[in-house]
Amino acid sequence: DFIRLTFQDLDCVNDEFDKIADKVYKFLSSKQPAQIDIPEVQTLKSNIRSSEAIAAARVVGVPPEKTRFLNLPFYQTGRVTKKPVGEDDIRIILDLLNDIEPEVIFVAGDLSDPHGTHRMCKEAIEAALAKFDKKKPEVWLYRGAWQEWEVDEADVFVPLSYDDLARKIQAIFRHESQKDTAMFPGPYDEREFWERVQDRNITTASRLDKLGFPQYYAMEAFVLKQVGK
């Protein structure tokens, strides 16, 4: 409805738009449980998530032109279950590594992700790094909504001020489709993602404080998987 109204106001509606809009409406009104979305609906969902990520990046100071979406083939099933990571996925990541030659990359290390997608992304990145023949970047593993590194596991702790954590939470809020009750929140924790993040970052800082380390409002923990050489 938003897209249709916007296009109407901008006088951009044509027969092709109406045909696609009607197709989407018809599909969604009759969609059955576990039925795979038609390509048009998959595109809409993908664009929603991409625009949310761009908005979140902007909050923390990353301009839209610096964002890239890899659209890895293993993810493009339209189902919760994804395809195995393949050579096409690895090639896309390797091309990006060759283009940017990063010094540090951040990879999701919360392998309790209910979908298993984070684990598969990590697998694809590690496979691409194995083929990357330039200076290897450092790999910093972070954890998100489902897990946190224990203080005796983490290699790096990044201090967060009250304002830093507030900005991080505002970035999380930009992921509108993931707010409130998530579709797959994981077991045993009904809190929203931002609440989990706030609690774990503050708790990590508190634990380090009790061990005699400098006191900070919050801390982000990372594990270094691979040191660049």
N, CA, C and O of each residue as an XYZ file, in Angstrom:
916
protein
N       0.831     -1.207      0.000
C       0.000      0.000      0.000
C       0.866      1.257      0.000
O       0.571      2.214     -0.716
N       1.934      1.259      0.801
C       2.829      2.414      0.847
C       3.432      2.682     -0.530
O       3.455      3.820     -1.001
N       3.922      1.616     -1.168
C       4.544      1.783     -2.480
C       3.526      2.267     -3.501
O       3.814      3.157     -4.301
N       2.338      1.681     -3.471
C       1.311      2.084     -4.431
C       0.935      3.551     -4.245
O       0.860      4.300     -5.219
N       0.695      3.970     -2.987
C       0.326      5.364     -2.726
C       1.439      6.322     -3.131
O       1.175      7.381     -3.700
N       2.676      5.950     -2.840
C       3.805      6.806     -3.205
C       3.906      6.954     -4.710
O       4.081      8.060     -5.223
N       3.796      5.837     -5.418
C       3.871      5.896     -6.873
C       2.718      6.705     -7.456
O       2.892      7.428     -8.437
N       1.537      6.581     -6.848
C       0.402      7.365     -7.324
C       0.654      8.857     -7.138
O       0.390      9.654     -8.038
N       1.168      9.234     -5.965
C       1.432     10.647     -5.692
C       2.509     11.209     -6.608
O       2.487     12.392     -6.949
N       3.445     10.368     -7.002
C       4.516     10.807     -7.895
C       4.154     10.612     -9.363
O       4.959     10.865    -10.258
N       2.932     10.158     -9.585
C       2.434      9.942    -10.944
C       3.318      8.952    -11.713
O       3.619      9.140    -12.891
N       3.721      7.889    -11.001
C       4.598      6.888    -11.608
C       3.888      5.559    -11.867
O       4.497      4.622    -12.382
N       2.629      5.476    -11.520
C       1.902      4.222    -11.693
C       1.637      3.972    -13.173
O       1.202      4.868    -13.896
N       1.904      2.747    -13.613
C       1.603      2.359    -14.987
C       1.048      0.943    -14.992
O       0.890      0.327    -13.938
N       0.758      0.439    -16.162
C       0.149     -0.890    -16.259
C       1.050     -1.974    -15.678
O       0.563     -2.903    -15.034
N       2.363     -1.863    -15.898
C       3.289     -2.874    -15.397
C       3.324     -2.869    -13.873
O       3.361     -3.926    -13.244
N       3.314     -1.673    -13.280
C       3.290     -1.578    -11.819
C       2.017     -2.205    -11.272
O       2.065     -2.992    -10.326
N       0.884     -1.861    -11.860
C      -0.394     -2.413    -11.394
C      -0.413     -3.935    -11.498
O      -0.957     -4.617    -10.630
N       0.179     -4.457    -12.554
C       0.209     -5.904    -12.750
C       1.015     -6.583    -11.638
O       0.592     -7.599    -11.086
N       2.178     -6.011    -11.316
C       3.021     -6.586    -10.261
C       2.353     -6.448     -8.901
O       2.349     -7.389     -8.107
N       1.780     -5.261     -8.629
C       1.118     -5.034     -7.339
C      -0.043     -5.998     -7.144
O      -0.212     -6.560     -6.062
N      -0.835     -6.189     -8.180
C      -1.967     -7.114     -8.079
C      -1.488     -8.549     -7.851
O      -2.109     -9.307     -7.105
N      -0.387     -8.912     -8.495
C       0.173    -10.252     -8.328
C       0.626    -10.475     -6.885
O       0.403    -11.542     -6.313
N       1.262     -9.457     -6.305
C       1.729     -9.554     -4.919
C       0.549     -9.651     -3.964
O       0.533    -10.502     -3.075
N      -0.445     -8.775     -4.148
C      -1.640     -8.809     -3.296
C      -2.319    -10.176     -3.364
O      -2.690    -10.742     -2.336
N      -2.478    -10.695     -4.564
C      -3.160    -11.974     -4.748
C      -2.392    -13.097     -4.057
O      -2.988    -13.955     -3.406
N      -1.071    -13.087     -4.200
C      -0.266    -14.139     -3.579
C      -0.354    -14.075     -2.058
O      -0.584    -15.092     -1.404
N      -0.169    -12.876     -1.494
C      -0.147    -12.747     -0.038
C      -1.501    -13.063      0.591
O      -1.569    -13.577      1.708
N      -2.569    -12.756     -0.126
C      -3.902    -13.010      0.431
C      -4.254    -14.492      0.455
O      -5.174    -14.900      1.164
N      -3.530    -15.297     -0.316
C      -3.836    -16.733     -0.376
C      -2.651    -17.605      0.040
O      -2.698    -18.827     -0.106
N      -1.601    -16.990      0.551
C      -0.385    -17.735      0.890
C      -0.658    -18.755      1.992
O      -1.337    -18.461      2.976
N      -0.118    -19.954      1.811
C      -0.276    -21.031      2.772
C       0.970    -21.155      3.654
O       2.049    -20.713      3.257
N       0.837    -21.748      4.837
C       2.004    -21.952      5.700
C       3.114    -22.710      4.969
O       2.858    -23.704      4.289
N       4.344    -22.226      5.118
C       5.546    -22.840      4.536
C       5.623    -22.696      3.017
O       6.538    -23.233      2.392
N       4.676    -21.980      2.419
C       4.732    -21.771      0.977
C       5.846    -20.786      0.638
O       5.994    -19.762      1.306
N       6.627    -21.087     -0.390
C       7.733    -20.220     -0.790
C       7.185    -18.953     -1.437
O       6.267    -19.009     -2.254
N       7.754    -17.814     -1.064
C       7.330    -16.547     -1.647
C       7.663    -16.493     -3.129
O       8.658    -17.062     -3.577
N       6.820    -15.805     -3.877
C       7.124    -15.559     -5.280
C       8.299    -14.578     -5.358
O       8.558    -13.861     -4.391
N       9.012    -14.531     -6.485
C      10.200    -13.663     -6.586
C       9.926    -12.204     -6.237
O      10.763    -11.545     -5.621
N       8.760    -11.698     -6.627
C       8.453    -10.294     -6.339
C       8.389    -10.026     -4.835
O       8.863     -8.992     -4.365
N       7.806    -10.951     -4.091
C       7.721    -10.792     -2.634
C       9.099    -10.953     -2.007
O       9.441    -10.231     -1.070
N       9.889    -11.886     -2.511
C      11.250    -12.039     -2.002
C      12.056    -10.761     -2.210
O      12.845    -10.371     -1.348
N      11.858    -10.115     -3.345
C      12.560     -8.856     -3.620
C      12.133     -7.766     -2.653
O      12.972     -7.022     -2.145
N      10.831     -7.665     -2.393
C      10.337     -6.669     -1.439
C      10.937     -6.898     -0.056
O      11.386     -5.953      0.594
N      10.943     -8.144      0.391
C      11.493     -8.454      1.714
C      12.984     -8.136      1.778
O      13.472     -7.595      2.770
N      13.693     -8.476      0.719
C      15.123     -8.193      0.675
C      15.391     -6.693      0.743
O      16.302     -6.249      1.441
N      14.596     -5.920      0.016
C      14.790     -4.467      0.008
C      14.446     -3.842      1.354
O      15.065     -2.860      1.762
N      13.462     -4.408      2.043
C      13.133     -3.919      3.390
C      14.328     -4.110      4.315
O      14.721     -3.183      5.023
N      14.909     -5.310      4.310
C      16.045     -5.586      5.195
C      17.269     -4.764      4.804
O      18.015     -4.305      5.669
N      17.476     -4.579      3.498
C      18.620     -3.777      3.055
C      18.474     -2.324      3.482
O      19.434     -1.711      3.948
N      17.271     -1.773      3.322
C      17.052     -0.375      3.705
C      17.181     -0.199      5.213
O      17.646      0.843      5.676
N      16.776     -1.204      5.981
C      16.951     -1.148      7.433
C      18.435     -1.136      7.798
O      18.858     -0.386      8.678
N      19.216     -1.965      7.120
C      20.652     -2.023      7.393
C      21.333     -0.708      7.031
O      22.225     -0.253      7.746
N      20.920     -0.101      5.932
C      21.477      1.194      5.536
C      21.154      2.252      6.580
O      22.010      3.063      6.935
N      19.914      2.245      7.074
C      19.505      3.209      8.101
C      20.296      3.005      9.386
O      20.699      3.975     10.029
N      20.521      1.747      9.765
C      21.295      1.450     10.973
C      22.740      1.902     10.815
O      23.326      2.469     11.737
N      23.309      1.650      9.647
C      24.692      2.059      9.396
C      24.836      3.575      9.479
O      25.832      4.084      9.993
N      23.846      4.285      8.974
C      23.886      5.750      9.010
C      23.921      6.262     10.448
O      24.600      7.246     10.740
N      23.190      5.598     11.347
C      23.154      6.017     12.752
C      24.550      5.985     13.372
O      24.890      6.850     14.179
N      25.357      4.992     12.998
C      26.695      4.862     13.587
C      27.779      5.487     12.712
O      28.969      5.250     12.923
N      27.361      6.288     11.727
C      28.321      7.080     10.974
C      28.817      6.489      9.679
O      29.766      7.009      9.090
N      28.201      5.410      9.214
C      28.608      4.800      7.947
C      27.661      5.277      6.851
O      26.466      4.989      6.921
N      28.150      5.996      5.841
C      27.269      6.512      4.791
C      26.752      5.399      3.887
O      27.404      4.364      3.748
N      25.589      5.598      3.273
C      24.988      4.553      2.423
C      25.914      4.044      1.328
O      25.893      2.856      1.004
N      26.726      4.928      0.755
C      27.591      4.502     -0.351
C      28.689      3.541      0.100
O      29.350      2.923     -0.735
N      28.888      3.411      1.401
C      29.890      2.482      1.918
C      29.296      1.107      2.253
O      30.023      0.201      2.660
N      27.999      0.953      2.086
C      27.357     -0.327      2.390
C      27.305     -1.203      1.136
O      27.123     -0.708      0.024
N      27.466     -2.490      1.335
C      27.371     -3.450      0.231
C      26.563     -4.652      0.703
O      26.659     -5.071      1.857
N      25.780     -5.187     -0.196
C      24.978     -6.369      0.112
C      25.387     -7.472     -0.858
O      25.283     -7.311     -2.074
N      25.851     -8.585     -0.315
C      26.442     -9.628     -1.147
C      25.408    -10.540     -1.788
O      25.678    -11.153     -2.821
N      24.212    -10.639     -1.180
C      23.156    -11.494     -1.746
C      23.700    -12.884     -2.093
O      23.573    -13.353     -3.224
N      24.298    -13.519     -1.110
C      24.935    -14.813     -1.347
C      23.919    -15.865     -1.788
O      22.829    -15.946     -1.221
N      24.262    -16.666     -2.787
C      23.316    -17.643     -3.340
C      22.781    -18.641     -2.319
O      21.627    -19.058     -2.427
N      23.588    -19.039     -1.326
C      23.118    -20.056     -0.379
C      21.875    -19.607      0.368
O      21.094    -20.432      0.844
N      21.694    -18.291      0.471
C      20.577    -17.749      1.249
C      19.286    -17.657      0.434
O      18.199    -17.540      0.998
N      19.410    -17.711     -0.890
C      18.281    -17.409     -1.765
C      17.390    -18.624     -2.012
O      17.262    -19.089     -3.144
N      16.775    -19.134     -0.941
C      15.898    -20.295     -1.093
C      14.426    -19.950     -0.894
O      13.546    -20.696     -1.323
N      14.161    -18.826     -0.247
C      12.784    -18.504      0.107
C      12.276    -19.308      1.285
O      11.102    -19.213      1.644
N      13.145    -20.095      1.885
C      12.779    -20.938      3.024
C      13.660    -20.612      4.232
O      14.671    -19.920      4.113
N      13.254    -21.123      5.388
C      14.106    -21.007      6.568
C      15.387    -21.811      6.362
O      16.474    -21.355      6.716
N      15.258    -23.000      5.792
C      16.419    -23.838      5.512
C      17.152    -23.315      4.287
O      16.545    -23.086      3.241
N      18.451    -23.128      4.420
C      19.251    -22.592      3.329
C      20.031    -23.694      2.621
O      20.151    -24.812      3.122
N      20.557    -23.357      1.450
C      21.397    -24.295      0.715
C      22.783    -24.359      1.357
O      23.173    -23.436      2.071
N      23.528    -25.432      1.112
C      24.914    -25.471      1.597
C      25.736    -24.355      0.955
O      25.463    -23.939     -0.171
N      26.731    -23.882      1.673
C      27.642    -22.887      1.115
C      28.375    -23.503     -0.072
O      28.900    -24.613      0.016
N      28.404    -22.764     -1.189
C      29.025    -23.280     -2.397
C      30.110    -22.370     -2.936
O      30.417    -21.335     -2.344
N      30.687    -22.760     -4.058
C      31.780    -21.998     -4.658
C      31.341    -20.604     -5.085
O      32.134    -19.665     -5.028
N      30.089    -20.455     -5.511
C      29.618    -19.125     -5.905
C      29.614    -18.170     -4.709
O      29.971    -17.000     -4.844
N      29.214    -18.669     -3.546
C      29.237    -17.842     -2.337
C      30.663    -17.416     -2.004
O      30.926    -16.251     -1.705
N      31.566    -18.370     -2.063
C      32.965    -18.104     -1.722
C      33.575    -17.107     -2.700
O      34.331    -16.221     -2.301
N      33.247    -17.254     -3.979
C      33.800    -16.353     -4.993
C      33.357    -14.917     -4.757
O      34.160    -13.992     -4.881
N      32.075    -14.718     -4.415
C      31.560    -13.365     -4.171
C      32.314    -12.703     -3.016
O      32.690    -11.534     -3.102
N      32.533    -13.453     -1.942
C      33.252    -12.903     -0.791
C      34.714    -12.649     -1.147
O      35.285    -11.634     -0.749
N      35.315    -13.565     -1.891
C      36.712    -13.399     -2.287
C      36.890    -12.171     -3.173
O      37.871    -11.441     -3.034
N      35.949    -11.939     -4.079
C      36.001    -10.739     -4.925
C      35.965     -9.474     -4.071
O      36.679     -8.511     -4.352
N      35.136     -9.478     -3.032
C      35.049     -8.314     -2.145
C      36.356     -8.124     -1.373
O      36.831     -6.997     -1.231
N      36.935     -9.208     -0.878
C      38.212     -9.119     -0.173
C      39.299     -8.549     -1.075
O      40.091     -7.711     -0.643
N      39.339     -8.998     -2.318
C      40.340     -8.494     -3.254
C      40.117     -7.026     -3.588
O      41.070     -6.287     -3.835
N      38.866     -6.612     -3.594
C      38.539     -5.222     -3.921
C      38.909     -4.276     -2.786
O      39.467     -3.205     -3.023
N      38.600     -4.669     -1.558
C      38.782     -3.775     -0.410
C      40.130     -3.983      0.285
O      40.727     -3.022      0.770
N      40.607     -5.211      0.337
C      41.816     -5.569      1.085
C      41.735     -5.051      2.523
O      42.553     -4.229      2.936
N      40.755     -5.530      3.280
C      40.537     -4.993      4.634
C      41.646     -5.398      5.598
O      42.294     -6.431      5.428
N      41.850     -4.561      6.615
C      42.793     -4.888      7.677
C      42.106     -5.679      8.793
O      42.727     -6.516      9.447
N      40.826     -5.405      8.996
C      40.037     -6.082     10.027
C      38.660     -6.382      9.455
O      38.079     -5.542      8.769
N      38.133     -7.566      9.727
C      36.745     -7.854      9.386
C      36.045     -8.383     10.637
O      36.650     -9.058     11.470
N      34.767     -8.063     10.747
C      33.960     -8.482     11.889
C      32.976     -9.549     11.417
O      32.230     -9.339     10.461
N      32.984    -10.687     12.091
C      32.184    -11.840     11.678
C      31.326    -12.289     12.853
O      31.791    -12.343     13.992
N      30.070    -12.611     12.564
C      29.168    -13.080     13.619
C      29.664    -14.404     14.177
O      29.897    -15.358     13.435
N      29.822    -14.450     15.493
C      30.286    -15.670     16.135
C      29.258    -16.285     17.058
O      29.563    -17.213     17.807
N      28.014    -15.759     17.006
C      26.951    -16.326     17.857
C      26.322    -17.501     17.124
O      25.308    -17.357     16.441
N      26.937    -18.658     17.275
C      26.547    -19.833     16.501
C      25.283    -20.491     17.023
O      24.871    -21.535     16.515
N      24.659    -19.889     18.038
C      23.355    -20.363     18.510
C      22.208    -19.714     17.745
O      21.043    -19.942     18.067
N      22.526    -18.910     16.739
C      21.515    -18.317     15.866
C      20.514    -19.396     15.454
O      20.912    -20.397     14.859
N      19.212    -19.216     15.759
C      18.223    -20.268     15.469
C      18.192    -20.707     14.014
O      17.928    -21.876     13.732
N      18.456    -19.793     13.082
C      18.440    -20.152     11.668
C      19.679    -20.923     11.254
O      19.631    -21.706     10.305
N      20.799    -20.715     11.956
C      22.064    -21.281     11.520
C      22.738    -20.459     10.443
O      23.794    -20.842      9.941
N      22.136    -19.317     10.075
C      22.682    -18.497      8.994
C      24.031    -17.905      9.372
O      24.931    -17.837      8.534
N      24.186    -17.475     10.624
C      25.460    -16.890     11.044
C      26.592    -17.908     10.910
O      27.694    -17.570     10.478
N      26.315    -19.133     11.276
C      27.326    -20.190     11.159
C      27.732    -20.378      9.695
O      28.913    -20.543      9.392
N      26.757    -20.353      8.797
C      27.042    -20.557      7.381
C      27.809    -19.378      6.793
O      28.691    -19.569      5.956
N      27.480    -18.156      7.227
C      28.230    -16.980      6.771
C      29.684    -17.077      7.219
O      30.599    -16.776      6.453
N      29.887    -17.494      8.451
C      31.250    -17.661      8.976
C      32.004    -18.711      8.165
O      33.181    -18.534      7.850
N      31.329    -19.794      7.830
C      31.942    -20.849      7.022
C      32.365    -20.313      5.657
O      33.460    -20.615      5.182
N      31.501    -19.519      5.028
C      31.802    -18.976      3.702
C      32.972    -17.996      3.762
O      33.834    -17.997      2.884
N      32.998    -17.163      4.797
C      34.084    -16.189      4.939
C      35.414    -16.896      5.173
O      36.427    -16.522      4.582
N      35.417    -17.905      6.021
C      36.655    -18.642      6.293
C      37.166    -19.335      5.031
O      38.374    -19.394      4.798
N      36.251    -19.859      4.222
C      36.658    -20.508      2.973
C      37.250    -19.492      2.002
O      38.224    -19.785      1.307
N      36.660    -18.294      1.954
C      37.188    -17.242      1.079
C      38.554    -16.767      1.566
O      39.454    -16.534      0.759
N      38.712    -16.624      2.877
C      40.000    -16.189      3.431
C      41.103    -17.201      3.146
O      42.261    -16.828      2.960
N      40.743    -18.475      3.112
C      41.735    -19.508      2.821
C      42.286    -19.362      1.403
O      43.414    -19.768      1.125
N      41.488    -18.781      0.512
C      41.910    -18.584     -0.877
C      42.469    -17.183     -1.121
O      42.985    -16.899     -2.202
N      42.369    -16.318     -0.133
C      42.810    -14.925     -0.266
C      44.333    -14.885     -0.156
O      44.886    -15.205      0.896
N      45.016    -14.494     -1.238
C      46.474    -14.602     -1.266
C      47.193    -13.289     -0.980
O      48.400    -13.181     -1.195
N      46.449    -12.282     -0.490
C      47.085    -11.032     -0.087
C      47.226    -11.026      1.433
O      46.978    -12.042      2.082
N      47.622     -9.895      2.001
C      47.804     -9.821      3.447
C      46.498    -10.162      4.157
O      45.464     -9.543      3.907
N      46.557    -11.143      5.035
C      45.354    -11.601      5.721
C      44.871    -10.549      6.726
O      45.675     -9.970      7.456
N      43.565    -10.306      6.759
C      43.029     -9.387      7.771
C      42.860    -10.083      9.114
O      42.807    -11.310      9.195
N      42.778     -9.278     10.160
C      42.367     -9.817     11.446
C      40.865    -10.098     11.398
O      40.103     -9.332     10.808
N      40.451    -11.185     12.012
C      39.033    -11.545     12.076
C      38.581    -11.415     13.523
O      39.061    -12.128     14.404
N      37.651    -10.495     13.756
C      37.095    -10.278     15.093
C      35.702    -10.893     15.135
O      34.800    -10.459     14.418
N      35.535    -11.898     15.972
C      34.233    -12.547     16.124
C      33.436    -11.843     17.218
O      33.897    -11.690     18.349
N      32.234    -11.421     16.853
C      31.337    -10.805     17.830
C      30.138    -11.718     18.042
O      29.881    -12.623     17.249
N      29.422    -11.472     19.105
C      28.179    -12.206     19.343
C      27.046    -11.214     19.533
O      27.248    -10.102     20.022
N      25.847    -11.635     19.138
C      24.719    -10.715     19.119
C      23.656    -11.035     20.138
O      23.900    -11.009     21.344
N      22.457    -11.343     19.634
C      21.293    -11.468     20.517
C      21.252    -12.786     21.281
O      20.606    -12.873     22.325
N      21.930    -13.811     20.778
C      21.742    -15.147     21.351
C      22.835    -15.566     22.322
O      22.604    -16.419     23.179
N      24.004    -14.990     22.203
C      25.116    -15.389     23.057
C      25.983    -14.176     23.376
O      25.871    -13.131     22.736
N      26.846    -14.331     24.376
C      27.910    -13.374     24.636
C      29.160    -14.161     24.990
O      29.075    -15.231     25.594
N      30.310    -13.639     24.620
C      31.557    -14.271     25.016
C      31.740    -14.142     26.527
O      31.506    -13.075     27.094
N      32.153    -15.211     27.168
C      32.540    -15.125     28.568
C      33.831    -14.318     28.667
O      34.610    -14.272     27.715
N      34.054    -13.688     29.807
C      35.221    -12.808     29.921
C      36.536    -13.585     29.791
O      37.552    -13.003     29.411
N      36.535    -14.879     30.097
C      37.763    -15.659     29.953
C      37.941    -16.211     28.539
O      38.964    -16.826     28.238
N      36.945    -15.994     27.667
C      37.051    -16.417     26.273
C      37.513    -15.282     25.371
O      38.227    -15.512     24.395
N      37.110    -14.067     25.691
C      37.327    -12.927     24.799
C      38.792    -12.497     24.782
O      39.503    -12.606     25.782
N      39.225    -12.003     23.617
C      40.581    -11.483     23.450
C      40.627     -9.961     23.516
O      41.635     -9.382     23.922
N      39.538     -9.317     23.118
C      39.488     -7.858     23.064
C      38.185     -7.379     23.691
O      37.120     -7.950     23.454
N      38.286     -6.323     24.496
C      37.103     -5.671     25.060
C      37.131     -4.202     24.641
O      38.101     -3.493     24.906
N      36.073     -3.759     23.994
C      35.986     -2.370     23.543
C      35.047     -1.613     24.473
O      33.870     -1.958     24.570
N      35.551     -0.576     25.166
C      34.701      0.187     26.086
C      33.597      0.937     25.342
O      33.815      1.451     24.245
N      32.426      0.993     25.942
C      31.290      1.747     25.414
C      30.808      2.718     26.484
O      30.545      2.323     27.621
N      30.694      3.981     26.115
C      30.103      4.963     27.018
C      28.584      4.835     26.977
O      28.032      4.069     26.187
N      27.926      5.591     27.834
C      26.457      5.609     27.812
C      25.964      6.028     26.429
O      25.037      5.424     25.890
N      26.582      7.061     25.853
C      26.170      7.545     24.532
C      26.461      6.516     23.444
O      25.672      6.356     22.513
N      27.594      5.816     23.558
C      27.923      4.781     22.568
C      26.858      3.688     22.551
O      26.384      3.284     21.489
N      26.490      3.218     23.738
C      25.495      2.149     23.819
C      24.132      2.643     23.356
O      23.391      1.905     22.707
N      23.798      3.886     23.684
C      22.522      4.453     23.228
C      22.485      4.529     21.703
O      21.450      4.269     21.090
N      23.616      4.884     21.095
C      23.677      4.950     19.633
C      23.542      3.552     19.032
O      22.875      3.369     18.014
N      24.168      2.582     19.659
C      24.051      1.201     19.187
C      22.600      0.735     19.234
O      22.122      0.093     18.299
N      21.905      1.055     20.314
C      20.500      0.665     20.441
C      19.648      1.374     19.397
O      18.728      0.778     18.837
N      19.948      2.647     19.131
C      19.214      3.363     18.089
C      19.425      2.712     16.724
O      18.508      2.675     15.903
N      20.624      2.202     16.483
C      20.875      1.490     15.227
C      20.050      0.210     15.161
O      19.513     -0.131     14.106
N      19.946     -0.497     16.282
C      19.115     -1.706     16.328
C      17.664     -1.361     16.026
O      16.980     -2.106     15.324
N      17.190     -0.232     16.552
C      15.803      0.187     16.317
C      15.506      0.392     14.833
O      14.355      0.282     14.410
N      16.536      0.688     14.041
C      16.310      0.917     12.610
C      15.918     -0.368     11.887
O      15.394     -0.327     10.774
N      16.174     -1.503     12.523
C      15.752     -2.784     11.933
C      14.301     -3.038     12.350
O      14.015     -3.903     13.178
N      13.404     -2.267     11.758
C      12.000     -2.266     12.169
C      11.356     -3.649     12.075
O      10.556     -4.021     12.933
N      11.698     -4.405     11.046
C      11.056     -5.714     10.866
C      11.523     -6.728     11.903
O      10.922     -7.794     12.037
N      12.592     -6.412     12.642
C      13.124     -7.329     13.647
C      12.793     -6.887     15.066
O      13.180     -7.548     16.030
N      12.081     -5.779     15.199
C      11.756     -5.263     16.524
C      10.557     -5.992     17.123
O       9.933     -6.844     16.491
N      10.259     -5.616     18.380
C       9.161     -6.226     19.125
C       9.413     -7.737     19.232
O      10.523     -8.144     19.575
N       8.436     -8.553     18.955
C       8.621     -9.996     19.055
C       9.163    -10.525     17.735
O       8.474    -10.494     16.716
N      10.393    -11.009     17.757
C      11.009    -11.514     16.533
C      10.356    -12.819     16.105
O       9.816    -13.558     16.928
N      10.415    -13.092     14.803
C       9.838    -14.323     14.283
C      10.525    -15.553     14.865
O       9.875    -16.549     15.182
N      11.859    -15.471     15.002
C      12.631    -16.580     15.562
C      13.546    -16.036     16.660
O      14.746    -15.879     16.438
N      12.997    -15.748     17.837
C      13.790    -15.100     18.885
C      14.772    -16.024     19.584
O      15.624    -15.552     20.336
N      14.675    -17.334     19.355
C      15.529    -18.274     20.069
C      14.860    -18.709     21.369
O      13.925    -18.059     21.837
N      15.337    -19.804     21.951
C      14.692    -20.353     23.151
C      15.040    -19.591     24.418
O      16.099    -18.973     24.523
N      14.128    -19.647     25.377
C      14.390    -19.247     26.763
C      14.619    -17.753     26.974
O      15.052    -17.363     28.058
N      14.353    -16.920     26.006
C      14.595    -15.492     26.203
C      13.584    -14.700     25.390
O      13.672    -14.632     24.164
N      12.623    -14.104     26.086
C      11.552    -13.378     25.412
C      11.857    -11.894     25.267
O      11.039    -11.144     24.733
N      13.030    -11.459     25.737
C      13.373    -10.044     25.632
C      13.595     -9.637     24.179
O      13.970    -10.455     23.339
N      13.356     -8.356     23.899
C      13.676     -7.844     22.574
C      15.190     -7.820     22.401
O      15.941     -7.849     23.375
N      15.624     -7.767     21.143
C      17.052     -7.818     20.860
C      17.813     -6.688     21.546
O      18.896     -6.906     22.090
N      17.246     -5.475     21.522
C      17.968     -4.341     22.106
C      18.137     -4.517     23.611
O      19.140     -4.088     24.182
N      17.149     -5.153     24.256
C      17.255     -5.386     25.697
C      18.368     -6.391     25.999
O      19.124     -6.226     26.956
N      18.456     -7.426     25.175
C      19.519     -8.410     25.364
C      20.894     -7.752     25.196
O      21.807     -7.972     25.991
N      21.014     -6.944     24.145
C      22.289     -6.281     23.858
C      22.689     -5.356     24.998
O      23.834     -5.370     25.448
N      21.746     -4.560     25.456
C      22.032     -3.628     26.545
C      22.483     -4.380     27.795
O      23.472     -4.010     28.428
N      21.757     -5.430     28.142
C      22.074     -6.185     29.354
C      23.441     -6.857     29.260
O      24.215     -6.826     30.217
N      23.739     -7.463     28.113
C      24.997     -8.206     28.039
C      26.196     -7.266     27.991
O      27.234     -7.575     28.577
N      26.083     -6.118     27.306
C      27.206     -5.177     27.273
C      27.486     -4.572     28.646
O      28.644     -4.411     29.034
N      26.433     -4.241     29.375
C      26.606     -3.691     30.725
C      27.130     -4.764     31.675
O      27.983     -4.488     32.519
N      26.617     -5.989     31.537
C      27.061     -7.088     32.398
C      28.531     -7.419     32.173
O      29.260     -7.678     33.131
N      28.975     -7.413     30.915
C      30.386     -7.680     30.628
C      31.282     -6.658     31.318
O      32.298     -7.020     31.911
N      30.906     -5.377     31.241
C      31.690     -4.331     31.906
C      31.703     -4.531     33.417
O      32.732     -4.340     34.065
N      30.564     -4.914     33.970
C      30.467     -5.126     35.413
C      31.358     -6.285     35.863
O      32.009     -6.196     36.904
N      31.390     -7.356     35.097
C      32.223     -8.507     35.455
C      33.708     -8.149     35.418
O      34.472     -8.561     36.291
N      34.110     -7.385     34.410
C      35.509     -6.976     34.326
C      35.877     -6.038     35.472
O      36.983     -6.102     36.010
N      34.939     -5.167     35.836
C      35.159     -4.255     36.962
C      35.414     -5.050     38.244
O      36.305     -4.709     39.023
N      34.636     -6.101     38.457
C      34.795     -6.918     39.663
C      36.119     -7.680     39.678
O      36.609     -8.078     40.735
N      36.692     -7.878     38.481
C      37.989     -8.555     38.392
C      39.153     -7.582     38.540
O      40.316     -7.981     38.491
N      38.833     -6.304     38.720
C      39.879     -5.314     38.945
C      40.286     -4.510     37.737
O      41.238     -3.733     37.808
N      39.585     -4.676     36.618
C      39.896     -3.900     35.425
C      39.250     -2.514     35.527
O      38.367     -2.302     36.357
N      39.690     -1.565     34.681
C      39.093     -0.227     34.715
C      37.576     -0.282     34.531
O      37.052     -1.141     33.822
N      36.897      0.635     35.173
C      35.432      0.642     35.159
C      34.917      1.407     33.944
O      35.345      2.530     33.678
N      34.001      0.791     33.217
C      33.337      1.422     32.078
C      31.843      1.146     32.173
O      31.403      0.227     32.863
N      31.075      1.965     31.463
C      29.622      1.793     31.494
C      29.225      0.460     30.862
O      28.377     -0.258     31.392
N      29.844      0.137     29.724
C      29.525     -1.110     29.014
C      30.760     -1.560     28.241
O      31.703     -0.793     28.050
N      30.738     -2.812     27.803
C      31.868     -3.378     27.059
C      31.357     -4.297     25.956
O      30.403     -5.051     26.148
N      32.008     -4.222     24.800
C      31.751     -5.157     23.705
C      32.913     -6.139     23.653
O      34.073     -5.730     23.602
N      32.606     -7.432     23.666
C      33.644     -8.464     23.696
C      33.840     -9.081     22.316
O      32.880     -9.283     21.572
N      35.101     -9.377     21.983
C      35.437     -9.994     20.705
C      36.458    -11.110     20.924
O      37.263    -11.065     21.853
N      36.403    -12.103     20.051
C      37.430    -13.138     19.986
C      38.176    -12.976     18.671
O      37.555    -12.884     17.612
N      39.511    -12.941     18.731
C      40.319    -12.842     17.521
C      40.538    -14.235     16.962
O      41.187    -15.079     17.580
N      39.982    -14.457     15.777
C      40.045    -15.784     15.168
C      41.316    -15.970     14.361
O      41.900    -17.053     14.340
N      41.740    -14.895     13.693
C      42.870    -15.025     12.782
C      43.588    -13.689     12.745
O      42.978    -12.665     12.439
N      44.873    -13.687     13.051
C      45.642    -12.451     13.070
C      46.304    -12.263     11.722
O      46.944    -13.176     11.200
N      46.145    -11.053     11.153
C      46.726    -10.771      9.848
C      48.240    -10.872      9.861
O      48.895    -10.539     10.849
N      48.782    -11.339      8.746
C      50.234    -11.477      8.625
C      50.685    -10.803      7.346
O      51.878    -10.797      7.039
